Amino acid sequence: MKLFKTLTLLTVVLSSALSNVVVANEMEITAKRQTISQDSKLHTYSGNVRIAFANGNLSTKSSHVSLQKNTTIMEGDVEIILDNAVAKTQRVTFTPSQQGLVAKMDKVTFTYK
């Protein structure tokens, strides 16, 4: 029950952070390293990964969520679910920005549909 309350609170926090965002699947990814599979369906980014989302069409799930001021920290089998992909990582920090939402992590793998 506690996890449900935390996830509900997270959904409200993320929704309010994304309420004034452009409705297009736009994101900008920066990282020290990037690898792409031969079929281009698997993208792995590592080293100071930063993803700027300019879209409210994402949902998340994880094993643990904590809130600190304007920051949401998700840990343990984190999934960021987009319209055309699923991103997986072990820990991510979400911070609202003027353009939408910024996610920071050490490594993330995107699996595109």
C-alpha positions in Angstrom: 0.0 0.0 0.0 2.9 2.4 0.8 4.4 1.7 -2.6 1.1 2.5 -4.3 0.8 5.8 -2.4 4.4 6.7 -3.4 3.8 5.8 -7.1 0.6 7.8 -7.1 2.5 10.8 -5.6 5.2 10.4 -8.2 2.7 10.4 -11.0 1.2 13.6 -9.7 4.7 15.2 -9.3 5.7 14.1 -12.8 2.4 15.2 -14.3 2.6 18.6 -12.8 6.2 19.0 -13.9 5.1 18.2 -17.5 1.9 20.1 -17.7 3.2 23.0 -19.8 5.2 20.9 -22.3 5.1 20.6 -26.1 3.1 17.6 -27.2 5.7 15.9 -29.4 8.0 13.0 -28.6 11.1 15.2 -28.3 14.1 14.4 -26.2 17.7 15.3 -26.2 20.3 12.8 -24.9 23.8 13.5 -24.0 26.4 11.0 -22.7 30.1 10.2 -22.8 29.5 7.0 -24.7 26.9 5.6 -27.0 26.5 2.2 -28.7 23.8 1.2 -31.2 22.9 -2.3 -32.2 23.1 -3.3 -35.9 19.3 -3.2 -36.2 19.2 0.2 -34.4 16.6 -1.1 -31.9 18.9 -1.1 -28.9 20.7 2.1 -27.9 23.0 2.2 -24.8 24.2 5.5 -23.3 26.8 5.6 -20.5 28.8 8.2 -18.6 27.0 11.3 -17.2 23.8 10.5 -19.1 21.4 13.5 -19.3 18.0 13.2 -21.1 15.9 16.4 -21.6 12.3 15.5 -22.2 10.1 18.1 -23.8 7.0 15.9 -23.7 4.5 14.6 -21.1 4.0 11.3 -22.9 6.1 9.2 -20.6 5.4 7.0 -17.6 7.8 5.4 -15.2 8.1 2.5 -12.8 10.7 1.3 -10.3 11.3 -0.6 -7.1 11.8 2.5 -4.9 10.9 6.2 -5.2 11.9 9.2 -3.0 11.2 12.9 -3.3 13.5 15.7 -2.3 12.4 19.3 -3.0 11.9 19.5 -6.8 13.7 16.2 -7.4 12.4 12.7 -7.8 14.8 9.8 -7.4 13.9 6.4 -8.7 16.0 3.3 -8.0 15.8 -0.5 -8.7 14.8 -1.7 -12.2 13.7 1.7 -13.4 11.7 1.8 -16.6 10.9 5.0 -18.5 8.1 4.1 -20.9 7.8 6.3 -24.0 5.5 6.0 -27.1 8.2 4.3 -29.2 10.7 2.9 -26.7 11.4 1.7 -23.2 14.5 2.9 -21.3 15.9 0.9 -18.5 18.4 1.9 -15.8 19.1 1.2 -12.1 18.9 4.8 -10.8 17.6 8.0 -12.2 17.1 11.5 -10.9 14.2 13.6 -12.4 14.2 17.4 -12.2 11.7 19.7 -13.7 13.0 22.3 -16.2 11.4 25.2 -18.2 11.3 23.0 -21.2 9.9 19.9 -19.5 11.9 17.3 -17.4 15.5 16.4 -17.1 16.6 12.9 -16.2 20.2 12.1 -15.1 21.8 8.7 -14.7 25.0 6.7 -15.2 23.8 4.3 -17.8 20.6 3.7 -19.7 19.5 1.3 -22.4 16.7 2.2 -24.9 14.8 -0.6 -26.6 12.9 0.8 -29.6 9.7 -0.8 -31.0 
